[in-house]
Each structure stands twice: as structure tokens, then as C-alpha cells.
Amino acid sequence: MLIAGAAAAAVALVLAGCAPGSANTGPAKGATKVSTQLTSKKVNLTIADETGFPLTDDLTKEFTKQHPNVTFTITRDTFQNLTANAPKLLASSTPPDLIRLPTLGDTVKDGLVANLDPYFTAYGWDKWPAAQLAPLRMNADGVRGSGSLYQLGLGYSVTGIFVNTKLAQKAGITSIPKTLDELGADFAKAKAAGVAPLVEGDKDGVVNFTVQAAMNQYVDKQQFLDWMFTKPGATYNQPGIVKGADLIRKWADAGYFPSDINAVDYFTFVSNFQDGKGVYTFNGNWEAANYAKKLGKDVQFFLVPPAKEGGDHVAMGAANSFSAAAKSKNLDTVAYFLNWVHTNAKARQIVVDVTGAAPGGDPGEAQPKVEKGSITEQVLAAAAQIGKENGQVDFMANTTAGIYAGAIIPESQLLVTSKIGGQDFVDKVQSFYQQEVKK
């Protein structure tokens, strides 16, 4: 095996405290009176979620089992469509009670999402690490990282690299790369051995996991976060970001990406790795259980290596963020459900079992159990390492409501097929960003 199993003790505690952002500014004044008692009336909550993520199915089934008067209706759409259409859904006369909302965008300014500050106070969420909630806050100027709370997570993710150890050994790869250069050398070994180095897809932009992973190792982390949180004056045009994009172009020129990458969507991309079609794939801990089902002990997970050996790791990670619609007539029930996800032992175990993600919440809560030596233990241990090194950053795809579909997807499709260079990519994304934030 390439990686020894790592202990996952206190993983959720470490991860919960590692999310970037400003300190909690506390609940808003004049908070609305709320109830933390679950209604005894029959209620049907509607949830708009992303396709391909069954966590809400499992959580809602368990909640209804415990509380039969509350049922759920779940609708699903692609990440891209859900991100683009969320404002329209929230503004409709029948908005979902709860919606997967990767980025707040203008939903706060437009009064479309509920301010959760009253529930923060009522449920005692101040016991949760402030940094865990910081990226889910937005202030009066529309800058994320501080201000009122508008979201909570159903699981807290971390991204890295999955490796098919059987194919790696076939290619003569016997150890985990310690630097980006060593990773590139492994790609070259795999290609020379006639094995696909990378399983990737970019029809719907998921090569973003790889693109940002390269950037993360060169750019100043806080400056990158300032841009993602739309802090006035922040820019994407930073030397480290350009250098990371240039590395992606270098990998493209070397033929490490699949030739049909822009025709491969997320589901195919995941299936291709499960089917043993390449050595490495960049993805998040939410796929750990799925990969293990098909690959068993032949799949392992590690953090993206730093640019220089011995350097701290940096990885994308975020809450699987959900917001309540401001128009929802069931806000107390929605908040009860969100609190239950973070505090109920069975719910917390479901989060880990289904996604491999940490359940978040109060670090004093009992931690879910994981099988020793399992891929879940590996991804949770990796999350703990990122927490210890304070290396978690948000996904740049979450920066504004339109940037993923409007700039990152089309420009990454050109970058990974060697049609543009790193600076061109950065310039196009920054130009789109400026139109979105108008700052």
C-alpha cells in the first residue's frame, strides 16, 4: 500500500476549527423571536439539492423516522444549473424551504435567504468554532467571512487526490508524491507505462478541482480568500494563480488529461475512475465511499502535495452549504432540522458514512465511528491535517453566482486542451468577476 492507515481521532474537532474567514461578529440586533420546539403539526419541507449527492435522501429518511409528522420532498439539478437558477427559485411564489446554495451572491442583498442569527442564539451555535461558520456569513457590504449567518453545512468537505494503487504499481509508482514536481513525474511514469495518468472531466467544470489545486500551492492563501470573499480591491490576477494555471497548461501539453475531457461530465468522470481508467483523480471526500465500493483496498486518498517539500498543505474545503428561503413558512422546522443534522448521533454518523465528510458542529459532540484502515479514515485524517496546518480555502467556483458557468468552465475547457495559457485564463476570469461584483 502507498499510504499507511491514519488515526482519525478528533478529526471533526480539528476540521471544524479550520475553515477560513473572519471571526464571528455575533447575531444581529432585533432578532426575530423563534422556537426551538419541533412542531407537532404535519409539515412537508421542500429541499432543492444538487444531483449526485444522496446525503439529503438519507438524512431526511432518518429525520422522518424519528419525527413522522415531518416529511420531505427533494428536487435535484446539476451544480451549474442550481447555482445559476437559485435566485429565481428563491424569489418564486413557492420557493424551496431549504436550498443547496454554493454561493450567496446577491441573495442576501435581495432578501431571498433567511438570516439565521436568531437561531444561532436560540440553539447555542456559539459553541461551534467560529471559523467553521465564517464562510457562511455575509456582512452589510456583501463581503463573505463576517456578518450575519445565512447558511449551514450538511457535512464539511476537503479535497485531494485519489489514487488507484494497483495501476500506480503497474506504472512503477511506489510512494505518495511529496511535491507537485514529483506528482508531475508520476504522471509521466504512468503515461510511459501506457496507463492514463489522470481521470478528469470538464463538460461541467469539474476539472476545477485540479486547476485550483495547482493554484493553491503557489498563491498567498489569504489574498486568494479575499478575492473569493469579494473583498474590495482583491484581484484574481496574482502571480501564484497564474503560475498554477501555467502548470495546468504544462500538464495539458504533456498529454496527461484525457483527450475527450470536455465531453466528460461529473458522473462519467467518477465512473471512469471507479472502472480503473486511470491512476489519479482530483476530487473531494464525498466520493470516498463510492470509490471504495468499486475499488476496495485498491484506492487511497492523499492531500495535494505542496510546491516545496515539507511545506504546509492547502486544500479546497467548505460546508456543503444550504440556505433557508426567506419566504419559507417553516423556518422553525428548517432550523430544527439543520440543528439536528449537527447534533443527533445518527445524523452525524450518516454524514460520515455517506460522504466521508466531518459532521461539524460542537467539537464536544461524540465523534462518528469509522472502520480502521478504511478510505473514510484516510480522508478524515487528511482533513485533520489540513486543520492542523490551517490550510483550508474555499472553492473559487463559489465566488459569485455566475462565475462558475460564465468563466471558469469555458476558460478551463480551453486551458486543459492547450488553447490558452495561464495568464489568458486568469485575465478572463478576473474580467468576468469584475462584471459580477462591480467593485
Secondary structure, DSSP 8 states (H G I E B T S, - for coil): --S-----TTHHHHHHT---S-------TT------S--SS-EEEEEEEETT-THHHHHHHHHHHH-TTEEEEEEEE-HHHHHHHHHHHHHSSS--SEEE-S--TTTTTTT-B---HHHHHHHTGGGS-HHHHGGGEE-TTS-BTSSEE--EEEEE--EEEEEEHHHHHHTT--S--SSHHHHHHHHHHHHHTTS-SB----SSSTTHHHHHHHHHTTS-HHHHHHHHTT-TT--S--HHHHHHHHHHHHHHHTT-S-TTGGG--HHHHHHHHHTT--SEEEEEGGGHHHHHHHHGGGEEEE----SSTT----EE--EEEEEEBTT-S-HHHHHHHHHHHHH-HHHHHHHHHHH--B--S-TTS------TTSHHHHHHHHHHHHHHTT-EE--GGGSSTTHIIIIIHHHHHHHTTTSS-HHHHHHHHHHHHHHHH--
